[in-house]
Amino acid sequence: MPKIVGPPEAPSRLHGDLWGGNVHRTATGAPVLIDPAVYGGNREIDLPLLQLFGTPGDRTFAACDEFLPRSPGQRERVSLYQIYPLLAHVVLFGGSYVDSCEDALARWC
């Protein structure tokens, strides 16, 4: 498994639905994240999910790396971690996500 998903780590708390639509602001402008589907797993899953429907700024990645640097090879595994949520979108929202699934599989395989 380490060849596929990187070195073993303890599970992390993950955002089950991490995308820009779940980031809001308080009346004072402070960012607030709502997350209806928190779970535990490999910490590398969050950033590829965030990248799936948008492009977080460099500050986002720098802050993550400052707190806990990404594992070697993480960038190469982005499409791997995007396959599952894309398949879920096919089931939930229809066939318009099939091409995205095929693209992610082609990048990974």
ABEGO torsion letter per residue (X at the ends): XAAAAEBBBBBBBBBABBBAAABBBBAAGBBBBBBAABBBEBAAAAAAAAAAAEBBBAAAAAAAAAABBBBBGAAAAAAAAAAAAAAAAAAAAEAAAAAAAAAAAAAAX
